[in-house]
Amino acid sequence: MLFDDQQVEKLVGVETPFYYYDLTLLERTLDAAKNAADKRNFHIHYALKANFNDRILSIIQSKGFGADCVSGNEVQKSIDVGFDAGKITFAGVGKSDKEIIAALKYQIFAFNVESIQELEVINALAADLGEKANVSLRINPNVDAHTHHYITTGLDENKFGVPNSELEQAAAVLRSCEHVNLVGLHFHVGSQITDMNVFKSLCVKVNEWKSWFEERGTYIKVINVGGGLGVDYHAPDENPIPDFEAYFDVFDKFLDRNGQQEVHFELGRALVAQCGSLVSKVLYTKSGTKKHFLILDAGMTELMRPALYQAYHKIEKVGADQYAKTINYDVVGPICESSDCFGKEVPLPESKRGDLIAVRTAGAYGEVMASRYNLREEIRYIYSK
Ligand SMILES: *Cc1c(COP(=O)(O)O)cnc(C)c1O
């Protein structure tokens, strides 16, 4: 249960829908991740794209994490929130010239470069500014993350990274570019990965590519293995904090590295997903011959994951009466799209107009994907400590 009885009382009259962020859980999660990483001398860059809410970012920044950005605005935001430029990376397949120039001026830690052409563009723009850009080459490891195909990124068929067939050429271009400096290799296989064997396979590929470069006389200082650690969407109360020890242990065991080589991670979801919930009110109930519907005042405009990639989120009634009978509801939003549905046949205590419903584990890829489609109101949020 998200709220105890006292908290439920405080919610009477609060305008819905809103994102509810449990900042205590956020801090506990960050501490667990940081401790497990520090122990092994691993570095974490938080992937801003999962959630760039100001309050959340400043807590993450204050704990000493770096920032992993995928747009010029995310780089700017990290700087504004106080992240150290030396701990900011900039990834993405389509960086514009304007974004590259801005990041060069901030002297960020590194660009994660995704193509040979991009390497040449960064070299030229850095030359114009009289700068030298640190880059990591993103290599497509061709490891199947075994998650939904929309969130798998590390296969040959995906748009991400330099194709393996072009690495020879990339290495040659790197040698000829005077305004870029190769600091590392970058890999990312996908998101919401809970099977540690996927990361083990990644380590094997990373070791192969690292040796490939080293055999050609290129020293790799930083091994960036991306993010992707999953969370438990089915049992947020039982498993609020991912098993960071087990996750980092895989890399500790299977990644070859010498004393000076740094290992970087880019975690997003694992750090912020469980601290957020979307709280919404039942506007209407409706029963047809086959279905019972709960029509909420939140929809895909507030949380798009179910509509976008059939993602599962646990749905619960706030302040549920344990004696109420259970009904299987299709829980839907008000948006004029059939895909605007949070869950089908969800067993819930019988509900009525005005009841509150919480959609759990919504702290990652929730608020950040909110849209004004249907000219919806801007999203609200409440923080708890
Ligand atoms: C999205 C993304 C991440 C973060 O992924 P999570 O699954 O949220 O940990 C990290 N690195 C890259 C390159 C990404 O695209």
The ligand as a Gaussian input file, in Angstrom:
#p B3LYP/6-31G(d) Opt

LIG

0 1
 C       18.008000       5.168000     -21.565000
 C       19.442000       4.986000     -21.417000
 C       20.003000       4.742000     -20.162000
 C       19.178000       4.553000     -18.926000
 O       18.437000       3.399000     -19.010000
 P       17.685000       2.808000     -17.717000
 O       17.017000       1.593000     -18.229000
 O       16.701000       3.843000     -17.289000
 O       18.695000       2.514000     -16.682000
 C       21.367000       4.634000     -20.085000
 N       22.167000       4.758000     -21.170000
 C       21.652000       5.003000     -22.390000
 C       22.567000       5.139000     -23.531000
 C       20.280000       5.116000     -22.557000
 O       19.788000       5.319000     -23.774000

